[in-house]
């Protein structure tokens, strides 16, 4: 693995794969690459789809997935490597007591927004290019709602990790 990924792993998991330390998840955007859904669904990492079943095969392939990463996992490192260059998604740090299911329920609330005409639109906040534009525009109340149980959100920009916290 590259030294850059090792440095990112050290930032995301300063205490290693401890069950009492904050847990790291990736919100992976299946629409970015056909390899994402297969890697997630047939890999060894715990995951959950943000879209509710039943899904058509095409929608399942393009869905966003919440994947619990582990510092020592080769699959996690592979996903981190691909995430930075290809905008595969965002990274989520949450307290150890927050489950993947709780995170999924929170993020599902953010999937849809309404425009000025009342139309329901999909909000692809899990695309790092969208998140980096959206978060700076939020009020404190909007930011608190958006973060929910999450401690920090991270975007990999090449070999750099950009971190967003509730406090801005």
N, C-alpha and C positions, 0 to 999 in steps of 0.2 A: 504494500500500500504506500501511497505517496506521503511525504512528510506533511503536506498540507492537510490531508485527511486526518493524520495522526494529531495535528494541532487542533483541528475542529473537534475531534473526539474528546480531546483533553478539555476543551472549553465547555462542551455540552455535558460531559460526565466527569466533573472534577473529582468525584469520589468513586469513580468506576461504576460497575453495575450493582450498586447497593440498593436494596429494597426500601431503604428509608430515605434515600436521596431523591430529589426531583426526577421524574421519569420523562423520557424523551420519546415523542411520537413524530411521525411525518404525516402530513396531510398530502397524499400523493394524487396528482391530477391525471387520471387515466386517459384523458383526452390529449395529453401532450405526447404520448408515445404508446404504441400498441404493446410494448413489452411490459408496461407498468402493471396492468391488470393480471397478466399471467405470472409475473414475478411475485406479486403480492398474494394472489389466490393459491398458487402452488408452492410458495416458499414456506419457510419454517417460522416466520414471525407471526405473532398475534395481530389480527387486523379486523376491521369492521368497515363495511361500505356505508357511506353517508346517505345513499339513496335507498329507499325502502323497496323490499321485494314485493311482488315479482318484477324482475327486470328482463327486458329482451337481451339477447347476447350482445347486440350492438351498444345498448345503453350500459350494460355491465362493464363492457370494455372501456367506456369513456367516463365512468363514474369516478368520483373522488373517494379515496380510501384512507382511513385512519390506521396507521401501522405503528405498533409499539416497537421501537428500536432498542437495541442493546449494544453497548460499547464493544463487547467482545465478539459480536456476530459479524461474520464475513458478509452476509447478506445486507446487514445494516450499513456496513462500510461501502458496499457496492452501490446501494441506494444513495448514500451521501455523495459519492463520487459523481453519479449521474445527475443528481439534483442540482448541483451548482452550475453546470454548463448548459443543461437543457431545460431549466425552469420546471423541474418535475413537481415541485410543490414547496410547502413551507414546513418548518420544524416547530414543534410545540413542546415547551417545558411546563410540566404540571407537578404539583405536590404529589408525593408518593401515595397519599390516601385517595387521590382522584383516579377513578377507574377509566379504562378505555371506553366503557359503555357510557359513563357520565360525560366524557368528552364528546363522544358521538352525539349524544342528545343535545348538548350545548351547541355544537357546530351545525347540527341540522336546522336549528332555529335561525341560523344566519344565511342559509342557502338561497332564500327568496326575498326579494325586495319589491317595492311597488314604485313605479315612476309617477310623474305628475298627472298622467292621464288615467292612473289607476290600474295599469297593466302590471301583471306579475312577471318579474324578470329573475333569471338565475344570476346570483351574485357569486362570481368565481373568486372569492377572497383568498382562496388557497393557491392562486397563481401569484408568485412573488412580485410580479410586475404590477398586479392590481393592488396587492397589500401595501406596497411601498408608496403608492399614490393615495390610497384611501386613508390609512392611519393618520398621517399628518393633518388631515382635514377634520378629524373627530374632536368633538367637545369632550370634556372629562366624563360626562354621563354616558355619551356614546362609546367612549373607550372602555369604561367600566363594564358596560353591557357586552361589548364585543369580546373582551377578554374573559369574562365569566370566571371559571375556576382556574384559568391558565395564568402561570407566572410570567412567561415570556414567549414571544414568537420570534423565530429566526428565519432569515432568508440567506441562502448561500448565493453569493455573487462571485462566480469564479471560485477563487480559493479563499475568499473573505466571508466571514460570518457577520451579517448585520442583525443586531438584536433590537427588538421592540419590547418595551415593557408597558405596563398599565400606566405608569407615571410619565411616559413620553420621553 
